[in-house]
Amino acid sequence: MCHFDKIFSVNLKGLLFTVQKALLLFQDGGSIILTTSVGGSNGFDGVSAYSATKAAVRSFARSWTVDLKHLKIHVNAFSPGMISTPMLSGRGMGLSQEQVEQFKTNILNTVPMLRIGNPEDVAKAVAFLASDDSSYITGIELFVDGGLALV
């Protein structure tokens, strides 16, 4: 399977089919939290197919917010930037190690917080979206990216 087909299958088909099956488990309201990426809002060299899928995920979040309102389900997305995970190794994006290092250097110079995020940064944001504290929040894309997407 070519890179394009694989990334679209995983990031979009996988998401759609998972949400379809999960909807059967919702009783009275609930929360769906989708993973987008800062790459879905900002263009980055060499990852256009990946970025396109993440922009589509953001569109799913907004559309499903309206589609699922009668079930009292709120749908949000979080959009991580550069986070210290295996994805940053380039395996998930199909990049060489040299391309990954160049990508990190280029991005890190534009992150206002001047650091790579860690999984705990993302976990706290997702926990908020899953909690009752976000009960009046739906249809948003929460950036967990050190300010990268907004500057």
Secondary structure as the mmCIF struct_conf table of DSSP 4:
data_model
#
loop_
_struct_conf.conf_type_id
_struct_conf.id
_struct_conf.beg_label_comp_id
_struct_conf.beg_label_asym_id
_struct_conf.beg_label_seq_id
_struct_conf.end_label_comp_id
_struct_conf.end_label_asym_id
_struct_conf.end_label_seq_id
HELX_RH_AL_P HELX_RH_AL_P1 HIS A 3 PHE A 8
HELX_RH_PI_P HELX_RH_PI_P1 SER A 9 LYS A 13
HELX_RH_AL_P HELX_RH_AL_P2 GLY A 14 LEU A 23
TURN_TY1_P TURN_TY1_P1 LEU A 24 LEU A 25
BEND BEND1 ASP A 28 ASP A 28
STRN STRN1 GLY A 30 THR A 35
HELX_RH_3T_P HELX_RH_3T_P1 VAL A 38 GLY A 40
TURN_TY1_P TURN_TY1_P2 SER A 41 SER A 41
BEND BEND2 ASN A 42 ASN A 42
TURN_TY1_P TURN_TY1_P3 ASP A 45 GLY A 46
HELX_RH_AL_P HELX_RH_AL_P3 SER A 48 ASP A 67
TURN_TY1_P TURN_TY1_P4 LEU A 68 LEU A 68
HELX_RH_3T_P HELX_RH_3T_P2 LYS A 69 LEU A 71
TURN_TY1_P TURN_TY1_P5 LYS A 72 LYS A 72
STRN STRN2 ILE A 73 PRO A 80
BEND BEND3 MET A 82 MET A 82
STRN STRN3 ILE A 83 ILE A 83
BEND BEND4 SER A 84 THR A 85
HELX_RH_3T_P HELX_RH_3T_P3 PRO A 86 SER A 89
TURN_TY1_P TURN_TY1_P6 GLY A 90 GLY A 94
HELX_RH_AL_P HELX_RH_AL_P4 GLN A 97 LEU A 108
TURN_TY1_P TURN_TY1_P7 ASN A 109 THR A 110
TURN_TY1_P TURN_TY1_P8 PRO A 112 MET A 113
BEND BEND5 ARG A 115 ARG A 115
STRN STRN4 GLY A 117 GLY A 117
HELX_RH_AL_P HELX_RH_AL_P5 PRO A 119 ALA A 130
BEND BEND6 SER A 131 SER A 131
HELX_RH_3T_P HELX_RH_3T_P4 ASP A 132 SER A 134
TURN_TY1_P TURN_TY1_P9 SER A 135 TYR A 136
BEND BEND7 GLY A 139 GLY A 139
STRN STRN5 GLU A 141 VAL A 144
BEND BEND8 ASP A 145 ASP A 145
TURN_TY1_P TURN_TY1_P10 GLY A 146 GLY A 147
HELX_RH_3T_P HELX_RH_3T_P5 LEU A 148 LEU A 150
#
